């Protein structure tokens, strides 16, 4: 079914999501092992002169990438604190994935619980 209002919108679809991570290898393992993402491409900081951060492209579908991870090798990362909830910069609240069916969701939730998340 077509959306008659779609021709008024310049955006055709959502393409990908990018997040900054404190530990690139751990983050890659997390998205690959837990969600089944495939590593599409990886670049070290400075490998491409105009990109000063580590970049990883992951896919869960047929696009080149659905999720991009970036890591600033010159940044000192720290864990969030309770004080950050009262004062600090905005951050991502959540992003969601759709599972194939209830059984797939239950399998995924078992993996999440096994990781202590």
C-alpha positions as semicolon CSV with decimal commas, in nm:
position;residue;x (nm);y (nm);z (nm)
1;X;0,000;0,000;0,000
2;X;0,149;0,333;-0,100
3;X;0,158;0,634;0,126
4;X;0,012;0,938;-0,056
5;X;0,196;1,174;0,180
6;X;0,532;1,012;0,097
7;X;0,589;1,236;-0,203
8;X;0,589;1,532;0,037
9;X;0,877;1,382;0,237
10;X;1,234;1,390;0,110
11;X;1,332;1,087;0,321
12;X;1,270;0,749;0,157
13;X;1,377;0,523;0,445
14;X;1,593;0,497;0,754
15;X;1,938;0,379;0,644
16;X;2,171;0,321;0,939
17;X;2,251;0,414;1,296
18;X;2,596;0,517;1,423
19;X;2,717;0,509;1,783
20;X;3,043;0,588;1,957
21;X;3,184;0,302;2,163
22;X;3,451;0,285;2,433
23;X;3,586;-0,057;2,332
24;X;3,568;-0,143;1,963
25;X;3,656;-0,515;1,980
26;X;3,417;-0,577;2,268
27;X;3,140;-0,390;2,084
28;X;3,196;-0,584;1,761
29;X;3,178;-0,910;1,955
30;X;2,860;-0,795;2,129
31;X;2,670;-0,713;1,809
32;X;2,801;-1,017;1,622
33;X;2,756;-1,275;1,898
34;X;2,430;-1,154;2,045
35;X;2,245;-1,018;1,742
36;X;2,414;-1,195;1,453
37;X;2,543;-0,884;1,277
38;X;2,802;-0,940;1,005
39;X;3,120;-0,733;0,988
40;X;3,118;-0,555;0,653
41;X;3,416;-0,322;0,679
42;X;3,669;-0,197;0,936
43;X;3,905;0,100;0,931
44;X;4,163;0,211;1,187
45;X;4,186;0,578;1,286
46;X;4,377;0,773;1,022
47;X;4,369;0,490;0,767
48;X;4,155;0,726;0,561
49;X;4,313;1,070;0,616
50;X;3,979;1,250;0,660
51;X;3,853;1,002;0,925
52;X;4,039;1,038;1,257
53;X;3,845;0,761;1,440
54;X;3,822;0,382;1,421
55;X;3,514;0,289;1,217
56;X;3,332;-0,042;1,183
57;X;3,038;-0,116;0,955
58;X;2,801;-0,398;1,053
59;X;2,497;-0,536;0,874
60;X;2,197;-0,743;0,972
61;X;2,031;-0,734;0,632
62;X;2,129;-0,688;0,270
63;X;2,261;-0,330;0,296
64;X;2,634;-0,263;0,325
65;X;2,571;-0,146;0,680
66;X;2,286;-0,098;0,926
67;X;2,502;-0,006;1,225
68;X;2,825;0,195;1,236
69;X;3,053;0,188;1,539
70;X;3,307;0,465;1,593
71;X;3,585;0,485;1,851
72;X;3,802;0,789;1,916
73;X;4,147;0,652;1,999
74;X;4,246;0,987;2,157
75;X;3,951;1,002;2,395
76;X;3,954;0,879;2,757
77;X;3,625;0,693;2,810
78;X;3,453;0,638;3,144
79;X;3,142;0,454;3,258
80;X;2,822;0,648;3,314
81;X;2,756;0,743;3,674
82;X;2,440;0,813;3,872
83;X;2,537;1,181;3,857
84;X;2,508;1,164;3,477
85;X;2,136;1,091;3,520
86;X;2,090;1,421;3,705
87;X;2,324;1,638;3,498
88;X;2,518;1,585;3,178
89;X;2,489;1,556;2,803
90;X;2,202;1,384;2,631
91;X;2,261;1,027;2,518
92;X;2,081;0,757;2,325
93;X;1,786;0,618;2,517
94;X;1,737;0,310;2,298
95;X;1,711;0,167;1,951
96;X;1,521;-0,150;1,876
97;X;1,542;-0,459;1,660
98;X;1,252;-0,666;1,530
99;X;1,281;-1,043;1,576
100;X;1,149;-1,302;1,330
101;X;0,895;-1,437;1,579
102;X;0,831;-1,498;1,950
103;X;1,064;-1,800;1,960
104;X;1,349;-1,592;1,812
105;X;1,285;-1,323;2,071
106;X;1,290;-1,578;2,355
107;X;1,620;-1,722;2,229
108;X;1,769;-1,373;2,212
109;X;1,646;-1,287;2,562
110;X;1,811;-1,604;2,696
111;X;2,141;-1,486;2,544
112;X;2,092;-1,140;2,698
113;X;2,026;-1,289;3,043
114;X;2,328;-1,521;3,008
115;X;2,544;-1,211;2,958
116;X;2,401;-1,053;3,273
117;X;2,243;-0,766;3,082
